[in-house]
Amino acid sequence: MSRYIIRRLIYSVVVIFGVSVFVFVITHLVGDPAAQMLPLNSPPEEYERIRHLLGLDRPVLVQLYHFLADALKGDFGYSFWQRQPALPVVLERLPATLQLVFAAFAIAIFVSLPLGILASIRPGSLLDRFCVTISLLGMSIPEFCLGFILIIVFAVQLGWLPTSGYQGGGLYLILPALALSGRYIGRLTQIVRSSMIDEMNKPYMVTARAKGLRESAVIVRHALRNAAIPTVTLAGWALGRLMGGLTVLVETVFAWPGVGHLAKEAIARRDFPLLQADVFVVALLITSLNLIVDILYAFVDPRVKYE
């Protein structure tokens, strides 16, 4: 296990390095931040002065070398927009995104597990069709559309919840978390249902029932545990997707000050250092999450061994 973890850590470093270089190259191809910062009637001398101050007049390879050397020290430069070091700006926004992501993930898990189990008990029944319909609706409605529906119903018409904003979570967290969780409620319900149906038809389930175990014990202790591998895989993938940028639309709709909304603003303002710091933090989170999910396999299923 320890050798596997070391290998994965090395792979993670390579992935983060590759993502950082890719984002650096792409951001230097999409526009000129100096032109974005100056008025349209600015003289050429002012334009060249700003480019020199930002270091954009140097060759791209030289800029890349300085970027990588500084990134190893945790220095991604100064944000053109915020006028302060880029990494602290991202880290300041990170708790809001983590709060939203984990709230949405918790809702998805607590809703999809019961739905998937109930649907698998009697495939083709009315209950199964109801659960499948709910899952398909969840997968079909885009996050931003679901967000607007929730705002109209629960904030505007009923007045139960605030429409947008961020006040440390609480009531402000409910609607964006629900909007973000809809797609993954559908996906996780489908995978739990199909995995449980596969397990229900296996011989060991007949043996467990023949021993006189209660149906609830057979389902939870045996079927659900053996169906956990694909569920954990999809859950880890869903959490990675949430952290990897799917929060952007929801954060924009609900004015949620997270790293997704920050990345959108950085792209719009051609703020290279801020965008690079944002991508670095998100890539670090996703690679760490993937490692944790792989390690969880060994705890969920003792048959999984890592060399």
Beta strands, then each sheet from edge to edge (+ up, - down):
end
